Amino acid sequence: MDQVLEESTGFVVQKERGKALKVLAEALERKDLSKSDQEKLKAAQKRVEEIFFTDRGQSLYESAKNLYLISSPLAAKKMAESLALEGDNVLILKGLVLAELKDGQCDSAKENFQKWRSVQSSPFDAFDALFWYCKGSAPAEFSDENLSLWMKSFFDGVFALWRDKKEAAENAFLKAAELNPDFPEISYWLWKVNPQRLDAGLKYKHACETQKMKWVKKFEEFPWICQYQNEVSGLEDVDE
């Protein structure tokens, strides 16, 4: 085990991320590994996936993170510059994919997601659904095998609405809201599919006006939190 870790570390020193990960991945395939050794290898794998080789690359990455909510095009540009310096660092790849999705660069995001998946065995499971959400169109089918139940219901609702199946969409959103009442976009889409549900529209308005950053952090892998905030800004509670 020590020899594997030393060999991997040697490649890291040479800035050979791919070779370091290959050594660790091959070691993880062994059948005689103890649980302790598996944990050590996985921890080493994570470190190699995320390590920055240059100060400039890390600086660009941090700058891109700070720009993400202000200007997703500029964030994506800086993430790409960082990636060019660092090679397939999974933190950068994730940041680039999310920035491109947020900016509507759906096809480029898909291409970079494929790079990410080739480096890291388990990137987030929702990409296929996020890709079609980014496209603004309902796919004939999409991969929902690994989605949580609330995410599956949410995307089922959006795609049903885009197919003009409003009843099915509303039922899916109601199910998603029961499973995860915190995700603000469910409230928006419930109001969108049925404007009679003023309470849902007002809930979305309130969530985005008062706690947007909380939801952005909690649901960081959904890059469009409060995307439709302006659309509900004029809603008023009839009891006020």
C-alpha positions as CSV (number, residue, x, y, z in Angstrom):
1,M,0.0,0.0,0.0
2,D,2.8,2.4,0.9
3,Q,4.5,1.7,-2.4
4,V,1.3,2.6,-4.3
5,L,0.9,5.9,-2.4
6,E,4.5,6.7,-2.9
7,E,4.3,6.1,-6.7
8,S,1.1,8.2,-6.9
9,T,2.8,11.0,-4.9
10,G,5.8,10.8,-7.3
11,F,3.5,11.5,-10.3
12,V,1.9,14.4,-8.4
13,V,5.3,16.0,-7.8
14,Q,5.8,15.7,-11.6
15,K,2.4,17.2,-12.1
16,E,1.1,14.1,-13.8
17,R,-2.4,13.9,-12.4
18,G,-3.6,11.3,-14.9
19,K,-0.8,8.9,-14.1
20,A,-1.3,9.4,-10.4
21,L,-5.0,8.7,-10.6
22,K,-4.4,5.6,-12.8
23,V,-2.1,4.1,-10.1
24,L,-4.7,4.7,-7.4
25,A,-7.6,3.4,-9.5
26,E,-5.7,0.2,-10.4
27,A,-4.9,-0.4,-6.7
28,L,-8.6,0.1,-5.8
29,E,-9.6,-2.7,-8.1
30,R,-7.7,-5.3,-6.0
31,K,-9.9,-7.8,-4.3
32,D,-7.8,-8.3,-1.2
33,L,-7.9,-4.7,0.0
34,S,-8.9,-4.1,3.6
35,K,-11.5,-1.5,4.4
36,S,-8.7,0.7,5.9
37,D,-6.6,0.5,2.7
38,Q,-9.7,1.3,0.6
39,E,-10.3,4.4,2.6
40,K,-6.7,5.5,2.4
41,L,-6.7,5.0,-1.4
42,K,-10.0,6.9,-1.8
43,A,-8.7,9.8,0.3
44,A,-5.5,9.9,-1.8
45,Q,-7.6,9.8,-5.0
46,K,-9.7,12.8,-3.8
47,R,-6.6,14.8,-3.0
48,V,-5.1,14.1,-6.4
49,E,-8.3,15.0,-8.2
50,E,-8.5,18.3,-6.4
51,I,-4.9,19.4,-6.0
52,F,-3.8,22.6,-7.7
53,F,-0.3,22.6,-9.3
54,T,0.0,26.3,-9.9
55,D,-0.7,29.4,-7.9
56,R,-2.1,31.1,-11.0
57,G,-4.5,28.2,-11.7
58,Q,-5.8,28.3,-8.2
59,S,-6.1,32.1,-8.2
60,L,-8.2,32.0,-11.5
61,Y,-10.4,29.3,-9.9
62,E,-11.1,31.3,-6.8
63,S,-11.7,34.4,-8.9
64,A,-14.2,32.4,-11.1
65,K,-16.0,31.2,-7.9
66,N,-16.4,34.8,-6.7
67,L,-17.7,35.9,-10.1
68,Y,-20.2,33.0,-10.5
69,L,-23.3,34.8,-9.2
70,I,-22.3,38.1,-10.8
71,S,-21.3,37.1,-14.3
72,S,-21.5,33.5,-15.3
73,P,-19.9,34.1,-18.7
74,L,-16.8,35.7,-17.0
75,A,-16.8,32.9,-14.4
76,A,-16.8,30.3,-17.2
77,K,-14.0,32.1,-19.0
78,K,-11.8,32.1,-15.9
79,M,-12.6,28.5,-15.1
80,A,-11.5,27.6,-18.6
81,E,-8.2,29.5,-18.2
82,S,-7.6,27.7,-14.9
83,L,-8.3,24.4,-16.4
84,A,-5.8,25.1,-19.2
85,L,-3.1,25.5,-16.5
86,E,-4.2,22.7,-14.2
87,G,-5.3,19.9,-16.4
88,D,-8.3,17.9,-15.3
89,N,-8.8,19.2,-11.8
90,V,-12.3,18.1,-10.8
91,L,-13.0,21.2,-8.8
92,I,-12.4,23.3,-11.9
93,L,-14.3,21.0,-14.1
94,K,-17.3,21.1,-11.8
95,G,-17.1,24.9,-11.6
96,L,-16.8,25.2,-15.4
97,V,-19.8,22.9,-16.0
98,L,-22.0,24.8,-13.6
99,A,-21.0,28.2,-14.9
100,E,-21.6,27.1,-18.5
101,L,-25.0,25.7,-17.6
102,K,-25.9,28.9,-15.8
103,D,-24.8,30.9,-18.8
104,G,-26.9,28.7,-21.2
105,Q,-23.8,27.1,-22.9
106,C,-25.5,23.8,-22.7
107,D,-23.5,21.9,-25.3
108,S,-20.1,23.1,-24.0
109,A,-21.2,22.1,-20.5
110,K,-22.0,18.6,-21.7
111,E,-18.6,18.3,-23.4
112,N,-16.8,19.4,-20.2
113,F,-19.0,17.1,-18.1
114,Q,-17.8,14.2,-20.2
115,K,-14.2,15.2,-19.4
116,W,-15.2,15.5,-15.7
117,R,-16.7,12.0,-15.7
118,S,-13.6,10.5,-17.4
119,V,-11.5,11.8,-14.4
120,Q,-14.0,11.3,-11.5
121,S,-16.0,8.1,-11.4
122,S,-19.0,9.7,-9.6
123,P,-19.7,13.3,-10.5
124,F,-23.2,14.5,-9.7
125,D,-26.0,12.4,-11.0
126,A,-28.4,15.1,-12.2
127,F,-26.4,16.3,-15.2
128,D,-28.6,14.8,-17.9
129,A,-31.7,16.4,-16.5
130,L,-29.8,19.7,-16.0
131,F,-28.7,19.6,-19.6
132,W,-32.3,19.4,-20.9
133,Y,-33.4,22.1,-18.4
134,C,-30.6,24.3,-19.8
135,K,-31.9,23.6,-23.3
136,G,-35.4,24.5,-22.3
137,S,-36.9,21.5,-24.0
138,A,-38.3,18.2,-22.9
139,P,-36.3,15.1,-24.0
140,A,-37.9,12.0,-25.3
141,E,-36.3,10.4,-22.3
142,F,-33.6,11.2,-19.8
143,S,-31.5,9.4,-17.3
144,D,-33.1,9.6,-13.9
145,E,-31.8,6.3,-12.5
146,N,-29.6,8.0,-9.8
147,L,-31.8,11.0,-9.1
148,S,-33.3,11.5,-5.6
149,L,-37.1,11.1,-5.6
150,W,-37.8,14.8,-5.2
151,M,-35.4,15.7,-8.1
152,K,-37.1,13.1,-10.3
153,S,-40.5,14.5,-9.5
154,F,-39.3,18.1,-10.1
155,F,-37.8,17.4,-13.5
156,D,-40.8,15.2,-14.5
157,G,-43.0,18.2,-13.8
158,V,-40.9,20.6,-15.8
159,F,-40.7,18.3,-18.8
160,A,-44.4,17.5,-18.6
161,L,-45.2,21.2,-18.6
162,W,-43.0,21.7,-21.7
163,R,-45.0,18.9,-23.4
164,D,-48.1,20.9,-22.4
165,K,-49.3,18.2,-20.0
166,K,-50.3,20.6,-17.3
167,E,-52.2,18.2,-15.0
168,A,-49.3,15.7,-14.9
169,A,-46.9,18.6,-14.4
170,E,-48.8,20.0,-11.4
171,N,-49.1,16.6,-9.8
172,A,-45.4,16.0,-10.2
173,F,-44.6,19.5,-8.6
174,L,-46.9,18.8,-5.7
175,K,-45.1,15.5,-5.1
176,A,-41.7,17.2,-5.3
177,A,-42.9,19.9,-2.9
178,E,-43.9,17.2,-0.3
179,L,-40.6,15.5,-0.7
180,N,-38.5,18.7,-0.5
181,P,-40.4,21.8,0.6
182,D,-37.1,23.8,0.7
183,F,-36.2,23.8,-3.0
184,P,-37.5,27.2,-4.1
185,E,-37.9,26.4,-7.8
186,I,-40.7,24.0,-7.1
187,S,-42.8,26.9,-5.9
188,Y,-42.1,28.9,-9.0
189,W,-43.1,26.0,-11.3
190,L,-46.3,25.3,-9.3
191,W,-47.3,28.9,-9.8
192,K,-46.3,28.8,-13.4
193,V,-48.4,25.7,-14.2
194,N,-51.3,27.0,-12.2
195,P,-51.4,30.8,-11.5
196,Q,-54.3,30.2,-9.2
197,R,-51.7,28.9,-6.7
198,L,-50.7,32.4,-5.6
199,D,-49.3,31.0,-2.4
200,A,-46.7,29.2,-4.3
201,G,-45.7,32.3,-6.3
202,L,-45.5,34.3,-3.1
203,K,-43.4,31.6,-1.4
204,Y,-40.9,31.8,-4.3
205,K,-40.9,35.6,-4.2
206,H,-40.2,35.6,-0.4
207,A,-37.5,32.8,-0.6
208,C,-35.6,34.7,-3.3
209,E,-36.0,38.1,-1.7
210,T,-34.9,37.1,1.8
211,Q,-32.8,34.0,1.6
212,K,-31.4,33.6,-1.9
213,M,-27.8,33.0,-0.8
214,K,-28.9,30.3,1.6
215,W,-30.6,28.4,-1.2
216,V,-27.8,29.0,-3.7
217,K,-25.4,27.3,-1.2
218,K,-27.7,24.5,-0.2
219,F,-28.6,23.6,-3.8
220,E,-25.2,24.5,-5.4
221,E,-25.5,21.8,-8.1
222,F,-28.6,23.5,-9.5
223,P,-27.2,26.7,-11.1
224,W,-30.5,28.6,-11.7
225,I,-31.7,29.3,-8.2
226,C,-34.1,32.2,-8.3
227,Q,-33.7,32.5,-12.0
228,Y,-37.3,33.7,-12.3
229,Q,-37.3,36.1,-9.4
230,N,-38.3,39.1,-11.6
231,E,-41.3,37.2,-12.9
232,V,-42.9,37.1,-9.5
233,S,-41.7,40.5,-8.2
234,G,-45.1,42.1,-8.8
235,L,-47.2,39.4,-7.0
236,E,-49.1,40.7,-4.0
237,D,-50.9,38.8,-1.2
238,V,-54.6,39.4,-1.7
239,D,-55.1,39.6,2.1
240,E,-52.6,42.4,2.5
